[in-house]
């Protein structure tokens, strides 16, 4: 693959839309030392030569996951800290509103570039996922997205499908969705600097892209997390090798510098964990980066100082922090939560004399994508088009609930419901099935009681179920010893999951204590693990239902990849649908599970 930047198709921005209100902002800025003459030209009337400094607006977001419509429940809200120390939630998200906010933000900014930090597609609601995420690519084209890194979910359907989303062409199996119209692909480049073809040893997509305007040049390097194979099905990453994020970024920063590009932004699909879930929490208090932890901290501390800012993602968190680079100088690191609920507005002051960013003047703010602004009509038309195509499948009722079934918590009500559904389905396949385990990352949304459309309150539609479980994993049965089962629970809080535990959702009858005041494997209190009130026998054999992702050892649960007596069933959404239809009706809806199977000590 050539290292020369590819001239991707660009549509001229001929129209800008005014919106009624600005998003609420949180500022995480470096100590201001703004150079003089930082406007467009910094010149006196009659002079044509641009001034030394030029402000470049960088708008960014991450982890959209095909959420074209406003996300439901807690997935569609952000928390905002108030001056008096209290907090409130704000409804946020939806591309009709995101488009309006971005278009308003660009008003008056002639030097504006829009970038994303990966996971634009994958784990998407039905309106996008049913059509292999073509609707989301269409929406991103209309948003005038300039560039994005790949994320792990861009590999859910494999590298060939990712290539189709980039280059266009109808789906090899499902064909064209709109008669007479071939899918044209993304107008923006997907960057995959650290994703190599195992045979050619070269990146499967462009490693970087350079934005240029009137002599101003800003390079973008895109990488996804090195551990992508650990969080994606094996089939999705077959034939690919994922390289270290820092080494890759440093390599291409040098290459860009050789080409005369000294202003560089890294788009990294890996993230951090701020100490507060509020989007406007000050993670630079009491000092730079003191309020953030997680993988991005080490990455930021080691990425070459040649890189001027880091746009990140993956953790679905919100932050605009400074973390010192290897030379000890502060550098902006941002993330805009997920699902299109926030966007980040960063000012990069470009020095025309040096070709670099004057980092002492970098400022960044996260803004809420409120739903109080006018909807972008082109996005409404796009949503209507794809919803019309999806309606015959999506509007089908598959169950009834008496209240919101939340996806929040160490053990969540929706996690219990899904595990119970997989246990029931497992018993249909094999009456000897004892329990079910569900990975929390496979649960993408809550089920909400309020009607989304005309179906009525409490009705669960297929589209809503698809939004909760969009991966089309199969339900698999395997045999494990009791000792292996306890080991699986310990893997929730050890190994790759030690720093950020992944607590499996469990079916009824399985109970144990999780003591988070302890460290390592001791956090799972071994003698507390019981099935139907009886202690787990280390030597006994247990039949366990999981999805195919876990059965392959995904999410760091390596023991689950070593089961015996494998039996592969139908997909997991079909299991949920069957359970809801069998256990609920309009007059007797399912109540939200109590989420009381795991005793959590904090």
N, C-alpha and C positions, 0 to 999 in steps of 0.2 A: 504494500500500500504506500502510495506517495505521501510524503509529509507536507506537501503543498496544500494550503487551505483550499477547499472545494467551493466553487461559486454556486451556492445553493439558490434556489428560486426565491426571489423576494417580491412581495406585492407592494406597490407604492402605497404609502399611507396618505390617502387623499382626503380622508374625513376624520375629524376629531369630534367626540361627543362631550358636551358639557354635562356635569352631574350636579345634583343638588347639594351634596354635603361631602366634606372630606372625611376620611376614616379617622377614627380615634388613634392617636399616635403614641408610641413609646420610643424614647430616644436613647440610644446607646452610642455615644460619640466619643471620639478621642478628644484630648485636650485641644481646644481650637487654637490654631495658629494660622488662620486663613490668609493666604497670600493676597496682596492687592491685585486688582484687575482680574477677578475670577469670573467675570461675565463671559458672554459669547466672544467678544473681541477685545475688550479692555482698551479701546482706542478712542481717540478724539474724532469728532465729526470730520469727514473728508478723508480720513486715513483708511486704507483698505487692508493693511497688514493686521492679521489677528494678534491679540495680546499674548503674553507669555502663558497665562493660566486659563484653562477652560474647564468649567464644571461639566462633568458627565453624569447624567442620571442613570443609575442602575436599578431597575425594578426587577424583583425576583420573588419566586414562590417555589414550593416543593410539595411532593406527595399529594398531588391532586387525586390520583386513583380513580379517574373517570367520573368524579362527582360533578356532573353537569348540572343536576338539579340540587337545590339546597339540601344538605344532609339532614337526616332525621335525628330527633332527640339530642342527647349530649354531644353527638358527633357534629352537630350543626350549631354549637355554641362555643364562645370563648369566655374566659374569666378575666375580669378587669379589676385590678386593685384601685381602691378609691383613696383620696387624700387622707381620710380619717382612719385608714387601716382596714376598713371593711372591703368586701368584694361584691361584685355583681356579675351576672352573666349577660352576654349579648348574643342575639341570634346572628349567625354569620354564614357566609358561603353561598355558592350557586354561581355558575358562570355568567348568568344574565347580569348579576351585580358585580362580579369580578371584572367583567369587560368594562362596565361603566366606570368603576374606580380606577382601573388602569388608564383608560382613555382620558379621564379627568386629570390624573397625575401627570400625564405627558403634556398637557396643555402648557404652552410657554417654554417647554424644554426641547430645544432643537437638537440637542445632543442627548438622546435617550436610547437606551438599549435594555431589552427585557430578556432575562435568563431564568432558567429553572434548575432545580437540584435533583431531578430524577423522580421515578415512580409517578410519572404523568398518567400511565395506564397500568392495568393489572389490579386484581382485587376490586374490580369496578362494579357499580350497580348495573342492573339489567339493561338500562337504556344504552349503555356503552359496551358492557361485557358480552351481551348477546350477539353483538356485531363485531366481535374481536377488536373492540376499541377504536374502530374507524370514526365513530362520532366524536370521540375526544380529540383525535388528531385534527379533525375538521374544526373543532372549537378552538384549539390552540392556534391553528392557522389564522382564524378570525381575530384571535387575541393579539396577533402580531408578535408572537413569541419568536425571539431571534435565535435562541440556542438553548439546549438543555444537555445535562449529563444523562447517561442511563442510570437507572436504579436497579435493584434486584428484581423488582416486579416486571421490568421490561423483558425479563427472561422467562416469565411464566409459561409462555408458549414456544420458547426456544429462539435461537439466533436467527433462523430463517424467517420466522414471523416478525421479529423485530426489524429485519431488513426490509420486509414488505411494508411495514408501517413507515419506514423512512423513504423508500423509493416508490411506493405505490403498487397498484395491481390488485386484482380481486382475489379473495381468499381461495386457496387451492382446493378446498373441500366444499365450502359453502357458496363460493362464487360471488357474484356482484349482488348487492342488496337493493340498489336502486336501478331499475331497468334502464339499460342504455347508458349507464354512467359507470365508468371505471374509477375505482378509488385512486386518487392522485398522490397520496402519501403526504409526508410532512414538508411544509415550506421551510422548515428550520432544520439545522443539523443536530442529530443525536451524536454526542461525543462519548467514546468508549476507550479512553487511552490505556486503561489497565486490563482490558478484556481481549485476550489474544486467541486466535485460532491455533489449536494445538499442533496442527500440521505446518502452517506457514510461519508461526511465531510472530505474526503481525496483528495489530488491532483489527477487530472485525468491522469497526466503523472509524471515522475520523477521530484522531486523538485531541485535536484542538481546532479552533476557529478564530479568526481575527475580525473584529468589528472596526470599520474605518469610516471616518467622516472628516472632510476638510483637513487632512493631515493628522488627525487624532487617531491613534491605533491602540486598541485594547484587545489582548489575547485572552481566550477562554480555554482552559483545559478541563476536560470532564472525566471523572472516575466514579466508579461505584465501590462499595465496600468489598474488601478482599475476601470476606467470608460469605459472599453471595452464594457459593455452592452449599453452605450450611443452612440457608434459609429459603432455598428454591428447590423444587423437585429435581431429582437427578437427570431426568429427561430434558428439562429446560436448559441445563448447562452442559449437556453432552458435547464433547469435542472442544470445550473452551477452557482456558486457563486464566485465572484472575490474579493479577500481580499486586504487590504492595502499593498502597495509595501514595505514600510519601515519596518512595523511590520513583514512581511513575511521574508524579507532578514535577519533581525536581528535574528529571530528565527532559521533559518537554518545555519547562521554563527556560532551560539552557538553549534548547533548540529555537525557541521563539526569540530569545535575546540575539542569537546569531543572525536571525532574519530582521533585526532592527526593531523588534517589538519588546519594549521594556515594561509596559503596563500590563499586568497579568492578573486575572481573576480565576481562582480554582472553583469549579463546580463539583462538590464532593457529596456523593450519596452515602454519607455516614454522619452521625450527629452526636449531640450532647444531651445532658439531662440537667436543666436548670433546677435550682432548689425550690422553685415555686412553679405551679402550673399556670399562674396568671401571665398573660402575654406581655404585660408591661412591667413585670418584675425586673428590678435593676440587678442584673447578674454581674455588674462591675462594682458591687459593694461588698465589703469595704474597699477592695482593691480590684484591679483589672482581672476579670475572669474568675474571681473568687467564688461566685455563685453558680458555677457550672462545672459539671463533671462528665465523665463518659469518654468514649473513644476519640471524639473530635479534639479533646484537649491535647492529647499526646500527638495527634496528627498536626494540629496547628503549631505546636511548639517545635516541630521538626521540618515542616515544609519550608523550603528555601525563602529567604527574605525577598527574592526576586518576585514572589507572589504578593500582591497588594491587598487582597481581600479574599475571604472564603465564604462561598454560599453553600450551605449544607442542608441535610435532610435526614430521612430514615427514622429518626426517633419521634417524629410528629410533634416535637416540642417547639416553643417559640422563644427566641432570644436574639438579642443584638448586643454582643459582648466584644470586648477586646481581650485577646490572648497574645502574650509576647511571642515574637518569632525567635528563631535561633540566635539572632544578634541582640536580643533583649528589647527590641522595639515593639510597641503595641500594634496589633493588626486586627481589623474588624472581622468577626465571625458571626454569621447570621443564619437564622432559620425561621420560616414563616408557618409553623405548626403544620397543618395538613388540610386536605379536602377543600382548598380554596377559601379558607376562612380568613386568612391574612395575606397581605403582600408586604414586602420589604422595599423601602425607598432609601437607597444609599447614594450619597454624593461623593464622587471620585474627582478630585481636582487634578487635572492633567497638566503637566508642565511641558509646554512645547519646546523648551530649550533642551531638556534632558530626555524627553519622550517617556518619562516615568510619572507615577502618581505621587503627589505631595501628601504622603500618608498622615502628616500631622493635621490635615484638614478633612480627613475622611469622617463623615457622619452618617449614621444609619438609624432608621426608625421603622418599626412594624406598625402597620395600619390595619384596622379591622375592615373586612369586606362586609359592611353593614347591608341590611336589606331595606334600608330607608331611602335609597337612591332609585332613580328610574331604572327599569330593566332595559338592557340593550336589546333592541328589537330583532337584530340579526341572530342573537343567541336564542331568543324566544322561538323564532322560526325554526332554527336548527333542532331545538329540543322537541318542538311539536312534530317535526318530520319524523324523527327517530322514535318518539313515543307512539306515534300512529302505527309504525311498523312493528313495534314491540307489544302493543296492546293485546292482541289475541292471546298471547302467552302470558304476559305480565299481569293482566287483570284477574286471572283465575284465582278464586279463593282457595286457600289450602289449610285454613284453620281459624280459630277464634281465641282471643285472649281477653282477660278481664282487666288488664292494666298494663302499663309499660313494663317490658322485660328488658332490664338494663344490661349493658355490657361493661359496666364499671365495677371495679373492685378486684381484690386478689382472687376471690372466687365470685363469679358473677351469676346472676339469675339466668341469663341467656346461655352461659357456659354449662350450667347444670341441665338446662333443657336440651341442649344439643347432645351432651353426653348420655342423657337418658334415652334420647331418640336413637343413638347409635347402639346402646345396650339392647334396646327392644328389637332393633333390626338385626343385631348380632344373634339374638336368641332365635329369630326366625331362620337364620342361616344354620345355626347350630345351637340346640337347646342347652348345651353345656357352657355357653358364654357366661362369664362371671361378672365382668365389669367393662367399662369403656373409659378411655382417656381422650381428651380433646386439647389441642394446642391453642393457647389464647390468641396467637397471631392469626389464626384461621377464622376468627370471629371478627367481622369487619364493622358491625353496626348493631344497635339494639333493635328490638321490635317495639314499635310505639302503638299505643291504644288509639290515638286520634287518627282518623281516616286521612290518607294522603290524597285520595281522589274521591270517586263517587261510590266506593265500596262500602262505606259505613264504618263507624267507630268499632274497634275491636276485631275487625276482619283482617286476617293476615293474607296478603296476596302473594302469588308466586314471585312477583317482582321484589317484594319486601324480603322474602326468604332468600332470594338470589343475592340481594345486597348484603345479607348477613353471612352467607356461605357461597362465595362466587367462584371457588377454585376448581370445582368439578373433581375433587379427590374421591377415590373410592373408599368404602368402608371395608377394612381388612381385619381378619381374625388371625391371631397368633397365640401360641402357647409360651408361657414364661413360668419359671419357678418363682416361689414366693420371694426368695433372695433377690432374684432379678427385678421383681416388681418394686421392692423397696429401693433397689439401686436406681431404678427409673425415677422414683420420687426424689432421690438425692441429687440426680442430675439436673433437677430444676434449679438448684442453688449452688452447683459446683461447676468446675470446668469453664466452658465458654459462658455459662449462665451465672457464674459466681457474682460478678459485679452488678448484673441486672437480672434478677431471677425471672424465669419463665414458669409460672405456676400453671400446671395442667388443670383443666377443668374435669371433674370426676363425676361418674354416675352414682345414683342413689345406692346406698349400702356400703360404699367405701368411705371411710372416715380416718382422719389422722390429725396430728398437731404440727403446725409449722411455727417454730420459735425463731422469729427474726432478730431476737436479742443475741442469738448465738452466731457463730461463724461456720462457713463451710457446710459439710454434710451433716453436722450436728444440728443444723436448723430443722431437719426432718427428724422428729422424735420417733425413733425406730419402733419402740414397743407400743406406740400409739396407733400404728397402722392396723386397721381392722376392716374386715369385710362381713357385713351383716352381723356385727357385734363380736365376731370371733377374730382372734389375733391371726395375722398372716403367718402361715406355716412356711418357713424358708425352703423346705424340701418338697412341698406340694406343688402341683401344676395348676396354673390358672389360665383360663381362656380369656383373652383380652381383645376388645374391639378398639381400633384406632383408625384414623384416616391414612391414606397411602403415603402422605408426606411424613407422618410420624413413623409409619412402618418402615420407611427407608432410612430412619435415623436422623431425620431433620430436626432443626432447632437445638442441636447438641445432645439429643437423646439417643446416644449411640447404642445403648442396650436394646432399644426398641428395634434396631436394625438386625438383631440376632435372634428373633423369635423362630419358632418351629411350627409345623402344621399349618402353613399359610392357606387361607381361604379368602379370595377376593370377591367382594360383593358389588352392589350398585353404588352410584355416587352418593355423597353425603347429603346433598340437598334433597334427593329422593327419599332418604331415610328420615330427614326432618319432616318432609311433607307427609309421609306415611304416618308418622307418629302424631302429628297435629290432627290429621283427618280422623285417626282412630280414637283420639282422646279429647276431642273438643267439638262443640257444636254451638250454634248461635244462642241456644238456651242454657248451655253448660260449657262456658269457655274455660280455658286453662288459666289458672292463677299463676302469677310470677313465682317461681321457686324461691325458697327462703335463703338459699346460698349459705347453708349452715353445716356443710359437710367437712370443711377444713377449719379447724380451730387455729386462728392466727394470734400469736403472741408478739406484741410489738414493744 
